[in-house]
Amino acid sequence: MIRKTAPYAFALAAMLATPVMAQAQQASQQPQTTQPQANSTSPAGAVTFITKADPGQYRASQLVGVKIYNPQDENIGNVNELIVDKKGSIVGVVIGVGGFLGIGEKNVALPYSVISWVDTPPPAPDTTAAPPAGGAGPTTPTPAPAAAPRNTVQDYPYRGTLAMTKEQLQGAPDFKFASETATQ
């Protein structure tokens, strides 16, 4: 029985090994294109591994939902999606504008570069100020409770700022994903 199946096993092994050998040969013929980066290590192979993210580098999954504000500090929308090209660069930010709780909302896409990302929240209002003259209330300010220590470096921005009004965004053309336009 072994004598009858041995040639088939060798043939199968040769067929499975052929693509691997062809890929190895192609890889050895192509020049190395990876460049060592800060916070990365490179083993003896050709791949450079990133070992940590730097402050200001965001997790894409955490960008979705970030609120977008105009210069007057009015919330004008939320990030609904990121558009990434085949090279891995973020080329667009899809912002949901209008509507209430997602009903009646429309998507507007803008280049990633037009949004200014802010990593820290604005300072909290001073609650220890004395009440206005003639108002009821304590004469000595009540100290604010001590804030819990907070990590100042996050994996996502606190907010985005866009130099547009909500009306301008609502008047912008609707964004359609490729899958939505291919079926219509």
C-alpha positions in Angstrom: 0.0 0.0 0.0 2.8 2.4 0.9 4.5 1.8 -2.5 1.3 2.8 -4.3 0.7 6.1 -2.3 4.3 7.2 -2.0 4.5 8.8 -5.5 1.3 10.7 -4.9 2.6 12.0 -1.5 5.8 13.2 -3.2 3.9 14.8 -6.0 1.6 16.6 -3.5 4.5 17.8 -1.5 6.2 19.2 -4.6 3.1 21.0 -5.7 2.7 22.6 -2.3 6.3 23.6 -2.1 6.4 25.3 -5.5 4.5 28.5 -4.6 6.7 28.9 -1.4 9.9 28.6 -3.4 8.6 31.0 -6.1 7.8 33.6 -3.4 11.1 33.2 -1.8 12.9 33.7 -5.1 10.8 36.8 -5.9 11.4 38.2 -2.5 15.2 37.8 -2.9 15.1 39.6 -6.3 13.1 42.6 -4.9 15.0 45.4 -3.1 14.3 46.0 0.5 11.8 48.9 1.0 11.3 49.0 4.7 13.1 51.7 6.6 13.9 51.3 10.3 11.7 53.7 12.3 11.8 55.2 15.8 10.3 52.8 18.3 10.9 49.8 16.0 13.1 46.8 15.9 14.3 44.8 12.9 15.2 41.1 13.2 17.5 39.5 10.8 14.6 39.4 8.3 13.2 42.1 6.1 10.3 43.3 8.3 10.5 46.2 10.6 8.3 45.8 13.7 6.8 48.8 15.5 7.1 48.3 19.2 5.1 51.2 20.5 3.0 54.2 19.4 4.2 57.7 20.1 2.0 60.5 21.6 0.0 62.0 18.7 -0.4 58.7 16.9 -4.0 57.6 17.2 -5.8 54.3 17.2 -8.2 54.4 14.2 -10.8 52.5 16.1 -10.8 55.2 18.8 -11.2 58.1 16.3 -14.7 56.9 15.4 -17.1 58.8 17.6 -14.8 61.8 18.3 -16.8 65.0 18.3 -16.0 67.7 15.8 -16.3 71.4 16.8 -16.2 74.6 14.9 -14.1 77.6 16.1 -17.1 78.9 18.1 -16.9 75.7 20.2 -20.2 74.3 18.8 -20.4 70.6 18.2 -21.0 70.2 14.5 -20.8 66.5 14.1 -19.1 63.2 15.0 -16.5 61.1 13.2 -18.4 58.1 11.7 -15.7 56.5 9.6 -12.1 56.9 8.3 -11.3 56.3 4.6 -7.9 54.6 4.2 -6.1 54.0 0.9 -4.2 50.8 -0.1 -1.0 52.2 1.3 -2.5 52.7 4.7 -2.8 56.5 4.7 -5.9 58.1 6.0 -7.3 60.1 3.1 -10.7 61.1 4.5 -12.8 61.5 7.6 -16.5 60.8 7.3 -18.5 63.1 9.6 -22.1 62.5 10.6 -24.0 65.8 10.6 -27.6 66.8 11.4 -30.3 64.5 12.6 -31.0 63.3 16.1 -29.6 60.1 17.6 -28.6 59.0 14.1 -32.0 59.5 12.6 -31.8 62.0 9.7 -28.1 62.2 9.9 -26.0 62.4 6.7 -22.4 61.6 6.0 -20.0 64.3 4.7 -16.4 63.4 3.9 -13.5 65.8 4.2 -9.7 65.4 3.8 -8.1 64.3 7.1 -5.7 67.2 6.9 -8.4 69.9 7.3 -9.3 68.8 10.8 -7.1 70.0 13.7 -7.0 67.3 16.4 -6.8 68.4 20.0 -5.4 65.9 22.5 -6.4 67.5 25.8 -9.8 68.7 27.1 -10.3 72.4 27.8 -9.7 73.5 31.3 -12.5 73.0 33.7 -14.5 76.1 34.7 -13.5 77.6 38.1 -16.1 76.5 40.6 -14.4 78.1 43.5 -15.4 81.7 42.5 -17.5 83.7 44.9 -21.2 84.0 44.0 -22.3 87.3 42.5 -23.0 90.2 44.8 -26.4 90.1 46.4 -26.9 86.5 45.7 -27.6 83.9 48.2 -24.8 81.4 49.0 -21.8 80.9 51.2 -19.4 83.7 51.7 -16.4 81.5 51.5 -15.8 79.5 48.4 -16.1 75.8 48.6 -12.9 74.0 47.5 -13.3 71.8 44.5 -12.8 68.1 45.1 -9.4 66.9 44.2 -9.3 65.5 40.7 -8.2 62.0 40.3 -4.8 61.6 38.6 -5.3 61.2 34.9 -3.1 59.8 32.1 -2.4 62.8 29.9 -1.4 60.7 26.9 -4.3 59.1 25.1 -4.5 56.8 22.1 -7.1 59.1 20.6 -7.8 62.9 20.3 -10.1 64.6 22.7 -11.8 66.4 19.9 -11.4 67.7 16.4 -11.8 71.3 15.2 -13.0 72.2 11.7 -13.2 75.8 10.3 -16.8 75.3 9.1 -20.3 75.8 10.4 -22.9 73.2 10.9 -24.9 74.7 8.2 -22.0 74.5 5.7 -21.6 70.8 6.6 -25.3 70.1 6.2 -25.2 71.8 2.8 -22.2 69.8 1.6 -22.8 66.9 -0.7 -23.6 63.5 0.8 -20.8 61.0 0.9 -21.4 57.5 -0.5 -19.1 54.5 0.2 -17.9 52.5 -2.8 -20.2 49.6 -1.9 -23.2 52.0 -2.0 -22.4 53.4 -5.4 -21.5 50.1 -7.0 -25.0 48.6 -6.4 -26.9 51.7 -7.7 
